[in-house]
Each structure stands twice: as C-alpha cells, then as structure tokens.
Amino acid sequence: MTDPDLHRPEFSTSIRHLKVFDSVGHLHGVRRASEDCHLSQPAVTQAIAKLEEQMGVTLLERRASGSYLNEFGIIFHRRTQRLFAQFEQALADLGVPSRPIPVARIAGRISKTQIRSLISIVENGSFAHAARALGVSQTSLQRAARDLERNLRTPLYAQTASGIVATPAAAEFARKVKLALREIQWGIDEVEAARGNIGGEIVIGAMLLAGSVMLASVISEFVSAYPSANVRILNGNADDMLRYLRTGDVDVVIGLLRDPVPEDLVHRALAETPYVVVARHGHPLNEKAEVTLDDLADCEWIIGTPGASRRLRFDKLFAGRRRPQARIATCSLPTVRLLLTQSDRLTLLTSYELIYEEDALTAVPFGPIEPVPCIGLTTRENWLPTQLQANFIELIQRQIVGSLMPTKVLKRSGATPSVLRNVSLTQ
C-alpha cells in the first residue's frame, strides 16, 4: 500500500520549503531563518510565498520587528514541528551520524522523491518492482535511492540473491518518515477547519466482524454531519490493521482490543462485550434450560482464522476436553450468518455483534465465557488527531457506549450483570 499523500498534486511544496517555514516560525524573521537554513533572504521569502500560495492562506504577519505566525500559521507550524521532530528521531534511530552535518539540517535536505523511492522499494520488495509501481525508470529510481543514501551517509540497501533490497533498518526508517509526512496533510486539513471547512479524509481500519459491525452503526451519521469529508475504510484481520496503523495508512482501528497493549499503540476501551455461543433460531440447544460443554462438543462449529480472538477463545473453551468438529474457519460475518442459518452449526460472536444479527441468530443458554474482551479504538502513541478525526472518535464513543446498555445485551446473551459492564473511556 503506497502513501496517497506523496502523490497529492494539490500540495507539491518541497520538504526544504517546509523547513524554511519551520525556521521562520521559530525564529520570527526572514533574516534569522536565512542564516539558519543557509539560504539567501530572497530565497526564504520566495519559499514562504510558494507555501502560502499552495495553502491558499497567509501564514505570517509581517511587522517591522520580524515575521510572526498568524492564526493559520500557528496551526500549520505545529504540524511542521511534529514532522521534523519525527524525521530527526527517525534519523537518530537509523544511526545517521550527527557530525559534521547536524541531523536537523539533514532532515531538511531530504526530498520527497528520495522518500518516495525508499518507501516504494520497501513496499514492493525490489528496485525493479518499485520502479514499475511508481511509473519511473529503474535508472531514475536508483539515482534517487542512492542520493538519499549519500545524504544520510548510512547504508540503506543490501545485495541479495533476488537483487538489491532495503535493509531492515531502512524499512523501519521508511515507515517512520512515511508516517511523519502525514502531518502535513493533517495540517492542511486543520487550517481548512479553522477557516470553517471541516473536511479532509479520515481513513478507518475495521477489524473483521466486530470492527465492521461497529463502523456500520456510525458511518452514515458521520458522513451526513460532515458533507465535505471523505471516508476511506480498510478491512482486514488484526495484524494487518495494526500494521497499517503503524505506517499511517489508517488513522484509527476499530474492533476488539488486544491484550497486552503494544508499546507504541494506545487503546480506547468503549465497553466490555462478552463472547456468547450463537446459533440459528430454533436450534435444538435452545430447547435446553442449560447447555453444557459436552452439548457444545456434539455440534459442528465455525471458528475464527488462526490468531483471531474468537479462535483463541474457542481453543481455550475446549482446552483439555473433547473438541467439536470445526472444519470451517472464517472471519466473514456474511459467511458465518449464512452457514449458521442453514445448519445446526455453532460459533462464537460478541454480544455487540449479536445485536445486529438477532433477526437470524440467537445466543444459546451457555456462559459466561471468560475472559471478557473489550471493544474499542486503537490509535498510535503520540498521535495528534485533527478536528475531523477527533469528532469521529467522539461520535463512535457516544454511539457504541449508548448501544451497549447492559439490559439490551443481557436480554440477548443471557449473561449476568457481573459479566457485562460499561468501562471508563480512556482519553
């Protein structure tokens, strides 16, 4: 998956121009910024003018004592500061020497072409595939790749039996700078919001089953509330979604929360939603007052794919006991629904998922199933959401917590009040 921000024709300002703006905003003057960036004052003035033309707003207030950030400049400067702070940290983590050229100056000399080349090589696996993906010649790609390597004075590529590839350290560096570049588009969106145009794009990663169900319950209201906003949804398993989150390809991931919390991510728990054993209406087990594990083992099951939370719960449920037949593994809710309604098979769903399937499916009288998972949002550590992103999170928190009232779920799952309870939101 390539980064759409690297190909946005409406914003082509170079990283060097962004560095000039960052310097002017920090030092409050063109002359001081020219000295800091080793450029002439006319060059600094021209860079700022081009940036303001691209943004469509004035970012600086010119006074006799210097140039100062205005309302829009303050908003955008915060994002450029975050961009270069992440650049510099990525360079330090890569082991780029800070002498004789300081890392901060190196960060301002990296070009978008160089970054685009490295990211494409990492994501496509080789120079040849990367060149095809970008629509450029291998010669052009190699030139940009080697220019970056010389600028950083650090090896980024290695020869293998299949050709030249990026080193693991270079791949991690590409991930970090790709994420850092997202700050610029978010800054543009924030400036537009300050002008009264709350729009832009929000990219949502929906984990299979739980995430898709949760998203469907709020997306219509969200797009109606923000007609200028675009919403892009990526669906996949937990591992894929968290990987996209780390690279900045998605802004927030929705679904069941993993335990323990990865160090570089933040969980926003919305509510506990226990797993329940689910079958079609009229299933023979629903005639029993209480279902046992032996009863469950007598039925055929549909289980989650390896690594999925519901698969782990299934394995734990029958650990050390007679296991039921389970020949079908899927995380596709439409497939699960169809297979259950046409047979006496069983599966595990969360009580939240079952709310939206009660016309065709029902919980059998078994439980509780421990441990109880939480449904919620996962974001990156140190993430600074735009107004649009913050509003989306607020909406989904309100919708999910409101829909998971204990009486509503208890009616369908047969769980006890001690099993299902709303949990505090984490801010």
Solvent accessible surface area in square Angstrom, and as a share of the most:
residue,aa,sasa,rsa
1,M,94,0.42
2,T,63,0.36
3,D,1,0.01
4,P,49,0.31
5,D,16,0.08
6,L,11,0.06
7,H,93,0.42
8,R,56,0.21
9,P,122,0.77
10,E,102,0.46
11,F,12,0.05
12,S,80,0.51
13,T,7,0.04
14,S,45,0.29
15,I,1,0.00
16,R,121,0.44
17,H,44,0.20
18,L,0,0.00
19,K,35,0.15
20,V,1,0.00
21,F,0,0.00
22,D,18,0.10
23,S,6,0.04
24,V,0,0.00
25,G,4,0.04
26,H,120,0.54
27,L,51,0.25
28,H,78,0.35
29,G,6,0.05
30,V,37,0.21
31,R,124,0.45
32,R,85,0.31
33,A,0,0.00
34,S,7,0.05
35,E,106,0.48
36,D,76,0.40
37,C,30,0.18
38,H,118,0.53
39,L,58,0.29
40,S,63,0.41
41,Q,85,0.38
42,P,100,0.63
43,A,36,0.28
44,V,0,0.00
45,T,71,0.41
46,Q,109,0.49
47,A,4,0.03
48,I,2,0.01
49,A,53,0.41
50,K,95,0.40
51,L,0,0.00
52,E,24,0.11
53,E,138,0.62
54,Q,67,0.30
55,M,13,0.06
56,G,49,0.47
57,V,17,0.10
58,T,72,0.42
59,L,0,0.00
60,L,5,0.02
61,E,82,0.37
62,R,126,0.46
63,R,131,0.48
64,A,122,0.94
65,S,78,0.50
66,G,16,0.15
67,S,6,0.04
68,Y,52,0.20
69,L,37,0.18
70,N,37,0.19
71,E,107,0.48
72,F,45,0.19
73,G,0,0.00
74,I,106,0.54
75,I,34,0.17
76,F,0,0.00
77,H,12,0.05
78,R,109,0.40
79,R,0,0.00
80,T,0,0.00
81,Q,85,0.38
82,R,46,0.17
83,L,0,0.00
84,F,5,0.02
85,A,62,0.48
86,Q,42,0.19
87,F,0,0.00
88,E,56,0.25
89,Q,103,0.46
90,A,1,0.01
91,L,0,0.00
92,A,58,0.45
93,D,79,0.41
94,L,23,0.11
95,G,53,0.51
96,V,9,0.05
97,P,55,0.35
98,S,62,0.40
99,R,204,0.74
100,P,119,0.75
101,I,40,0.20
102,P,60,0.38
103,V,25,0.14
104,A,39,0.30
105,R,101,0.37
106,I,2,0.01
107,A,0,0.00
108,G,6,0.06
109,R,91,0.33
110,I,2,0.01
111,S,42,0.27
112,K,39,0.16
113,T,72,0.42
114,Q,19,0.08
115,I,1,0.00
116,R,60,0.22
117,S,4,0.03
118,L,0,0.00
119,I,5,0.03
120,S,2,0.01
121,I,1,0.01
122,V,47,0.27
123,E,65,0.29
124,N,48,0.25
125,G,41,0.39
126,S,19,0.12
127,F,11,0.04
128,A,32,0.25
129,H,94,0.42
130,A,0,0.00
131,A,3,0.02
132,R,162,0.59
133,A,59,0.46
134,L,39,0.19
135,G,68,0.65
136,V,67,0.39
137,S,61,0.40
138,Q,84,0.37
139,T,87,0.51
140,S,46,0.30
141,L,3,0.01
142,Q,71,0.32
143,R,138,0.51
144,A,9,0.07
145,A,0,0.00
146,R,79,0.29
147,D,43,0.23
148,L,0,0.00
149,E,28,0.13
150,R,155,0.57
151,N,36,0.19
152,L,0,0.00
153,R,89,0.33
154,T,18,0.11
155,P,100,0.63
156,L,0,0.00
157,Y,19,0.07
158,A,43,0.33
159,Q,134,0.60
160,T,56,0.32
161,A,122,0.94
162,S,98,0.63
163,G,22,0.21
164,I,53,0.27
165,V,36,0.21
166,A,20,0.15
167,T,29,0.17
168,P,120,0.76
169,A,55,0.43
170,A,0,0.00
171,A,33,0.26
172,E,73,0.33
173,F,4,0.02
174,A,3,0.03
175,R,57,0.21
176,K,46,0.19
177,V,1,0.00
178,K,4,0.02
179,L,28,0.14
180,A,0,0.00
181,L,7,0.04
182,R,9,0.03
183,E,5,0.02
184,I,9,0.04
185,Q,23,0.10
186,W,6,0.02
187,G,0,0.00
188,I,29,0.15
189,D,18,0.09
190,E,16,0.07
191,V,1,0.00
192,E,51,0.23
193,A,23,0.18
194,A,40,0.31
195,R,110,0.40
196,G,62,0.59
197,N,78,0.40
198,I,58,0.30
199,G,9,0.09
200,G,27,0.26
201,E,43,0.19
202,I,1,0.00
203,V,0,0.00
204,I,0,0.00
205,G,0,0.00
206,A,0,0.00
207,M,15,0.07
208,L,66,0.33
209,L,5,0.03
210,A,2,0.01
211,G,0,0.00
212,S,42,0.27
213,V,12,0.07
214,M,0,0.00
215,L,7,0.04
216,A,72,0.56
217,S,36,0.23
218,V,0,0.00
219,I,35,0.18
220,S,77,0.50
221,E,78,0.35
222,F,0,0.00
223,V,62,0.36
224,S,87,0.56
225,A,60,0.47
226,Y,44,0.17
227,P,120,0.75
228,S,76,0.49
229,A,12,0.10
230,N,97,0.50
231,V,39,0.23
232,R,73,0.27
233,I,68,0.35
234,L,32,0.16
235,N,85,0.43
236,G,11,0.11
237,N,71,0.36
238,A,20,0.16
239,D,82,0.42
240,D,41,0.21
241,M,1,0.00
242,L,9,0.04
243,R,121,0.44
244,Y,50,0.19
245,L,0,0.00
246,R,66,0.24
247,T,24,0.14
248,G,1,0.01
249,D,9,0.05
250,V,0,0.00
251,D,0,0.00
252,V,1,0.00
253,V,1,0.00
254,I,0,0.00
255,G,1,0.01
256,L,15,0.07
257,L,28,0.14
258,R,90,0.33
259,D,138,0.71
260,P,113,0.71
261,V,71,0.41
262,P,32,0.20
263,E,166,0.75
264,D,55,0.28
265,L,7,0.04
266,V,56,0.32
267,H,25,0.11
268,R,39,0.14
269,A,17,0.13
270,L,0,0.00
271,A,1,0.00
272,E,20,0.09
273,T,0,0.00
274,P,1,0.01
275,Y,2,0.01
276,V,6,0.04
277,V,0,0.00
278,V,0,0.00
279,A,0,0.00
280,R,64,0.24
281,H,91,0.41
282,G,59,0.57
283,H,2,0.01
284,P,68,0.43
285,L,12,0.06
286,N,50,0.26
287,E,152,0.68
288,K,92,0.39
289,A,105,0.81
290,E,136,0.61
291,V,4,0.02
292,T,68,0.40
293,L,38,0.19
294,D,75,0.39
295,D,26,0.14
296,L,0,0.00
297,A,8,0.06
298,D,101,0.52
299,C,22,0.13
300,E,35,0.16
301,W,1,0.00
302,I,2,0.01
303,I,13,0.07
304,G,0,0.00
305,T,48,0.28
306,P,108,0.68
307,G,45,0.43
308,A,22,0.17
309,S,38,0.25
310,R,16,0.06
311,R,54,0.20
312,L,101,0.50
313,R,39,0.14
314,F,2,0.01
315,D,49,0.25
316,K,126,0.54
317,L,29,0.15
318,F,1,0.01
319,A,68,0.52
320,G,92,0.89
321,R,119,0.44
322,R,132,0.48
323,R,121,0.44
324,P,10,0.07
325,Q,104,0.46
326,A,31,0.24
327,R,171,0.62
328,I,46,0.24
329,A,49,0.38
330,T,22,0.13
331,C,15,0.09
332,S,43,0.28
333,L,18,0.09
334,P,86,0.54
335,T,54,0.31
336,V,3,0.02
337,R,81,0.29
338,L,101,0.50
339,L,39,0.19
340,L,0,0.00
341,T,53,0.31
342,Q,133,0.59
343,S,26,0.17
344,D,63,0.33
345,R,47,0.17
346,L,0,0.00
347,T,4,0.03
348,L,6,0.03
349,L,1,0.01
350,T,0,0.00
351,S,2,0.01
352,Y,0,0.00
353,E,0,0.00
354,L,2,0.01
355,I,15,0.07
356,Y,93,0.36
357,E,6,0.03
358,E,78,0.35
359,D,124,0.64
360,A,23,0.18
361,L,1,0.01
362,T,32,0.19
363,A,14,0.11
364,V,1,0.01
365,P,50,0.31
366,F,40,0.17
367,G,48,0.46
368,P,71,0.45
369,I,8,0.04
370,E,102,0.46
371,P,59,0.37
372,V,30,0.17
373,P,10,0.06
374,C,30,0.18
375,I,0,0.00
376,G,0,0.00
377,L,0,0.00
378,T,1,0.01
379,T,3,0.02
380,R,17,0.06
381,E,103,0.46
382,N,116,0.60
383,W,30,0.11
384,L,45,0.23
385,P,35,0.22
386,T,6,0.03
387,Q,88,0.39
388,L,6,0.03
389,Q,2,0.01
390,A,40,0.31
391,N,24,0.12
392,F,0,0.00
393,I,10,0.05
394,E,102,0.46
395,L,11,0.06
396,I,0,0.00
397,Q,19,0.08
398,R,139,0.51
399,Q,55,0.24
400,I,1,0.00
401,V,39,0.23
402,G,44,0.42
403,S,21,0.13
404,L,0,0.00
405,M,97,0.43
406,P,42,0.27
407,T,108,0.63
408,K,79,0.34
409,V,0,0.00
410,L,40,0.20
411,K,165,0.70
412,R,56,0.20
413,S,7,0.05
414,G,67,0.64
415,A,17,0.13
416,T,65,0.38
417,P,101,0.64
418,S,86,0.56
419,V,6,0.04
420,L,4,0.02
421,R,125,0.46
422,N,60,0.31
423,V,41,0.23
424,S,98,0.63
425,L,64,0.32
426,T,63,0.36
427,Q,168,0.75
